[in-house]
Amino acid sequence: MTHKTYYRPKTVSDAVALAAQEGAVLIAGGTQSVPELRNSAETIVDLQAVGLDQIQVDGDTIAIGAMTRLQTIADHAEMPALIRQMAHREAPNTLRNMATIGGTIAVADPESELYAALLVHEAVVTTQTASNTSRYPLSEGQPLAAGTLITSVAIQADGETAADRVARTPADKPIVAVIGRKTDSNILLAACGVADRPILFDDSTRLESAGDFRGSAEYRRQMLTILSARVMSVLDKE
């Protein structure tokens, strides 16, 4: 594996300009396997010196900078308990101190319970390009275009939450997990392990999991039904 150039920009504007170069690959905490790096990337843009690691609380809305480490989120006293729990569960301690919330969003690991928790907390992602700033609900799952930098994610911190999962061991990634949040006006459910990324779902959602050696597609659908009922039973008591 060979790379022609490596940059460590110190400002968002510089990072965006570099990201727009042909063949550029963005690195946040560096803990995730980036498929582009398996080939010869033209340009590596390391975001660790850019900043974007502030957490701002405004009533029930919490804005989290994209370069905020997962351990910082897990330790933050004003973060919703579910987000803290899933940030802690996302990776071992050594990786939590490197991995970022922006990286979690960009990778969209199908088994990420933190991503699912962001979905039920109505996360809105802010991105920056050389020409404009955009915002979109994380539930829309928009792929990042070349030259686009995630700068922050905002969540709603109110409501009651519940979660359940099935895995080979408590420390493993889930085979299937269901995350729920109930507010005065709505109930949102998200699932891991049943699609190509964590998704919000309801009774009308068609699931297309292919399954793997840990569980077939049919097994995953059955577990989704069971776990959903468990999560709803907790939320109904709140």
Secondary structure, DSSP 8 states (H G I E B T S, - for coil): ---SEEE--SSHHHHHHHHTSTTEEEESSS-S--GGGGS--SEEEE-TTS----EEEETTEEEEETT-BHHHHHH-TTS-HHHHHHHHHTS-HHHHTT-BHHHHHHH--TT-HHHHHHHHTT-EEEEE-SS-EEEEEGGG-----TT-EEEEEEEE--SEEEEEEE-SSTTS--SEEEEEEE-SS-EEEEEESSSSS-EE--TT-------BTTB-HHHHHHHHHHHHHHHHHHHHH-
